[in-house]
Amino acid sequence: MREAVTLTCATYAPVRIDLRNVQPMPLDVAGWWLDDQFTQMGCEPLRQTGKLLTADKALVVAQAGGVEKFADAKWALEFARTSRAALGKPWVAVDIVTKTVSQ
């Protein structure tokens, strides 16, 4: 089974973070981490209604983090662990270009 998070962006090659031998993050901790990053980076909800789905939150945090954050191996691993836990799937693909999250 695949256990990874992949990030696709128009400005650089896809980033794949392998999670096969990485300790899972508890769901509550994942939620806190995403909320914290969302707030720290000044992210805004994607939807005009203001409704913020977990997948949307992961997408906008990845978008706001950009290549600079994903170049930091520690941050990238935390993002991957968080996305896997928060979305409840072993494999997650975040595509900033098409604004989609696949599980």
C-alpha positions as CSV (number, residue, x, y, z in Angstrom):
1,M,0.0,0.0,0.0
2,R,1.2,3.5,-0.8
3,E,1.9,5.7,2.2
4,A,2.9,9.1,0.9
5,V,1.9,12.7,0.3
6,T,2.6,14.2,-3.1
7,L,2.6,17.9,-3.8
8,T,2.3,19.2,-7.4
9,C,3.0,22.9,-8.2
10,A,3.5,24.7,-11.5
11,T,6.9,26.2,-10.6
12,Y,8.8,23.1,-9.5
13,A,8.9,19.3,-9.8
14,P,6.4,17.3,-7.8
15,V,7.4,16.6,-4.2
16,R,6.8,13.1,-2.8
17,I,7.1,12.5,0.9
18,D,7.3,8.8,1.8
19,L,5.4,7.9,5.0
20,R,5.9,4.1,5.0
21,N,8.1,4.1,8.1
22,V,6.8,7.3,9.7
23,Q,4.8,7.3,13.0
24,P,1.2,8.4,12.3
25,M,0.1,11.7,13.8
26,P,-3.0,11.6,16.2
27,L,-6.0,13.2,14.5
28,D,-6.4,15.9,17.1
29,V,-2.8,17.0,16.8
30,A,-3.1,17.0,13.0
31,G,-6.1,19.3,13.3
32,W,-4.2,21.7,15.6
33,W,-1.2,21.8,13.4
34,L,-3.3,22.6,10.3
35,D,-5.2,25.3,12.1
36,D,-2.0,26.8,13.5
37,Q,-0.3,26.9,10.0
38,F,-3.5,28.2,8.4
39,T,-3.6,31.1,10.9
40,Q,0.2,31.8,10.9
41,M,0.3,32.0,7.1
42,G,-2.7,34.3,7.0
43,C,-4.7,31.8,4.8
44,E,-8.2,32.5,3.6
45,P,-11.0,29.9,2.9
46,L,-11.3,28.9,-0.7
47,R,-15.1,28.9,-0.7
48,Q,-17.1,32.1,-0.9
49,T,-19.4,30.7,1.8
50,G,-16.4,30.7,4.2
51,K,-16.9,27.0,4.8
52,L,-13.5,25.4,5.4
53,L,-13.2,21.7,4.6
54,T,-10.1,19.8,5.9
55,A,-9.0,19.1,2.3
56,D,-9.3,22.8,1.5
57,K,-7.3,23.7,4.6
58,A,-4.5,21.3,3.5
59,L,-4.5,22.8,0.0
60,V,-4.3,26.4,1.1
61,V,-1.6,25.7,3.6
62,A,0.4,23.9,0.9
63,Q,-0.2,26.8,-1.4
64,A,0.9,29.4,1.2
65,G,3.9,27.4,2.2
66,G,5.1,27.1,-1.4
67,V,8.6,25.9,-2.4
68,E,10.2,27.6,0.6
69,K,8.4,25.6,3.2
70,F,8.6,22.3,1.3
71,A,12.4,22.8,1.0
72,D,12.5,22.5,4.8
73,A,12.4,18.7,5.3
74,K,11.0,18.9,8.9
75,W,8.1,21.2,7.8
76,A,7.4,19.0,4.7
77,L,7.3,15.9,6.8
78,E,5.0,17.5,9.4
79,F,2.7,18.6,6.6
80,A,2.6,15.1,5.1
81,R,1.9,13.5,8.5
82,T,-0.8,16.0,9.2
83,S,-2.4,15.6,5.8
84,R,-2.5,11.8,6.1
85,A,-4.0,11.9,9.6
86,A,-6.5,14.8,9.0
87,L,-7.8,13.3,5.8
88,G,-7.7,9.7,7.1
89,K,-6.0,8.2,4.1
90,P,-2.5,6.7,3.7
91,W,-2.0,8.4,0.3
92,V,-2.8,12.0,-0.4
93,A,-2.0,14.1,-3.5
94,V,-2.2,17.9,-3.2
95,D,-2.2,19.7,-6.6
96,I,-1.9,23.4,-6.2
97,V,-2.2,24.0,-10.0
98,T,-5.7,22.4,-10.2
99,K,-6.6,23.2,-6.6
100,T,-7.5,19.6,-5.9
101,V,-6.7,17.1,-3.1
102,S,-7.0,13.4,-4.1
103,Q,-7.1,10.6,-1.6
